[in-house]
């Protein structure tokens, strides 16, 4: 399976939203309940996301011309998004994306990792700064502030 990375383009937003939704629903259901996942999914705002992705260093991962994952990092070193389609997880795609995001960053890198993503970041040498509870639409979502 050949994966190629390229910079995010405005026309990618619909596929990105689909990956975001499929990833949460397909992989986070062991760590978050339905109410929590619905609250998490309510954060989709295509216009705002486009602006963020264009201002950050944002990548998409392609397999056979199809976007299968994406990630972005701010100028300050904050990894904002990292999502891979469930069918393509555990194939090194998130690793490829984060390798590149880390490579271009000149600062300490931080991330607010979900319970589901926590082992991935720990395996990459990230350290937990603190456990956090984020409230969205009345649902309490646990994540972890991490740094590398």
C-alpha positions in Angstrom: 0.0 0.0 0.0 1.6 3.2 -1.2 0.7 6.3 0.8 1.6 9.8 -0.3 1.3 13.0 1.6 0.4 16.4 0.2 -0.7 19.8 1.6 -4.3 20.4 2.3 -6.4 22.1 -0.3 -9.8 23.9 0.0 -11.5 21.2 -2.0 -10.5 18.6 0.6 -12.9 19.7 3.2 -15.8 17.3 2.5 -13.5 14.3 2.6 -11.9 15.6 5.8 -15.2 16.0 7.5 -16.1 12.5 6.4 -12.8 11.1 7.8 -13.3 13.0 11.1 -16.8 11.5 11.5 -15.9 7.9 10.5 -12.8 7.9 12.6 -14.7 9.0 15.8 -17.6 6.7 15.2 -15.5 3.7 14.1 -12.7 3.8 16.6 -13.6 5.9 19.7 -16.7 3.9 20.7 -14.7 1.8 23.2 -13.5 5.0 25.0 -16.5 7.4 24.6 -20.2 6.9 24.8 -22.8 7.9 22.2 -23.6 11.2 23.9 -19.9 12.1 24.0 -19.3 11.2 20.4 -22.3 13.2 19.3 -21.0 16.2 21.2 -17.5 15.7 19.6 -19.0 15.5 16.2 -21.0 18.7 16.7 -17.7 20.6 16.4 -17.7 20.4 12.6 -17.6 23.8 11.1 -16.3 23.7 7.5 -15.7 27.4 7.1 -13.7 27.6 10.3 -11.8 24.4 9.6 -10.8 25.6 6.1 -9.4 28.8 7.7 -7.5 26.8 10.3 -6.2 24.2 7.9 -5.0 27.0 5.5 -3.2 28.8 8.4 -1.6 25.6 9.8 0.8 23.2 8.1 -1.9 20.7 7.1 -1.4 17.4 5.3 -3.6 14.8 3.8 -2.6 11.2 3.2 -3.7 9.6 0.0 -4.0 6.0 -1.0 -4.8 5.3 -4.6 -5.9 9.0 -5.0 -8.3 8.8 -2.0 -7.8 10.8 1.2 -7.5 8.3 4.0 -6.1 10.5 6.8 -5.1 14.0 7.7 -3.4 16.1 10.3 -2.3 19.7 11.0 0.0 21.6 13.2 0.0 25.3 14.1 3.1 27.6 13.9 3.2 27.3 17.7 3.6 23.5 17.5 0.1 22.5 18.4 -1.2 19.3 16.7 -4.9 20.3 16.1 -6.2 17.3 14.2 -5.0 13.8 13.4 -7.5 11.4 12.0 -7.3 8.3 9.8 -10.2 6.3 8.3 -10.8 3.1 10.4 -10.1 0.8 7.5 -6.7 2.4 7.1 -5.7 2.5 10.8 -2.7 0.6 12.1 -1.0 0.8 8.7 1.5 3.6 9.6 -0.5 6.5 8.1 -0.8 8.5 11.3 2.9 7.9 11.9 3.8 9.3 8.4 1.6 12.3 9.0 3.0 13.1 12.5 6.6 12.4 11.4 6.2 15.2 8.8 4.4 17.5 11.3 7.1 17.1 13.8 9.8 17.5 11.2 8.6 20.9 10.1 8.0 22.3 13.6 10.7 24.4 15.3 9.0 24.4 18.7 8.0 22.1 21.5 5.0 20.1 20.2 1.7 19.8 22.1 -1.5 17.9 21.5 -4.8 17.3 23.3 -5.0 13.6 22.8 -8.2 11.6 23.1 -8.3 8.5 25.2 -8.2 6.5 22.0 -5.1 8.4 20.6 -3.2 8.4 24.0 -1.2 5.2 23.3 -0.1 6.4 19.9 1.4 9.6 21.3 2.9 7.8 24.3 4.6 5.4 21.9 6.1 8.4 20.1 7.6 9.8 23.3 5.0 12.4 24.2 4.5 13.0 27.9 1.2 13.7 29.7 1.1 17.1 31.2 -2.4 16.7 32.6 -5.7 14.9 32.2 -8.4 17.3 31.0 -12.2 17.3 30.9 -13.7 19.3 28.1 -17.4 20.0 28.1 -19.3 20.2 24.8 -23.1 20.3 24.5 -23.4 19.0 28.1 -21.1 16.1 27.6 -17.8 15.6 29.5 -15.0 14.6 27.2 -11.7 13.3 28.7 -8.5 14.1 26.8 -4.8 14.5 27.7 -2.6 17.6 27.3 0.7 16.1 26.1 4.0 17.5 24.9 7.2 16.4 23.2 
